[in-house]
Amino acid sequence: MVKDSPKPPKPSNPSVSIWAAQCGKCLKWRMISTQEEFEEIRSKFIEEPFFCNKKPNVSCDDPADIEYDSSRTWVIDKPNTPKTPNGFKRNMTLRRDYSKMDIYYVTPTGKRVRSSTELATFLQQNPEFSDLSVSDFSFTSPKVMDDTIPSSDVLANSNKKAATSNTK
Ligand SMILES: [Zn+2]
């Protein structure tokens, strides 16, 4: 999803390029094609775990779409993070030192919002979004998986990221 966005003038921090969910039965990882679909799965992951057969023509007998390994850096999102409200976009960028992912929302008016406080102010100032509340948003960072952080000599080449909805 990152590849299609217009590039900002200065190099941006790495963002998510692949979405994946882990099957609750066979534990294989399945790629999820869009952020929206991924957020839908993630938003109710505890009540409705993900299984291979949620993808068309896929079963647990098929090989995994993607392996959890250090060929890319993995970040694991918290299950049941709310689905991004219509018109908003939730973006995540990884700090260059791999310490943390920073979350921000882009509002339908094009404003970047980086915290619950900023968001509360935005909602107050924009009564057209009065049906939304701060709890429809989450600024909780996904966990950057230490064992998939590249060693320093491959840092320059590490712009591939995956987000997942594993429960760990
Ligand atoms: Zn499976």
Residues whose N, C-alpha, C, O or C-beta is under 5 A from the ligand:
A	BS01	ZN	C23 K25 C26 L27 C52 C60
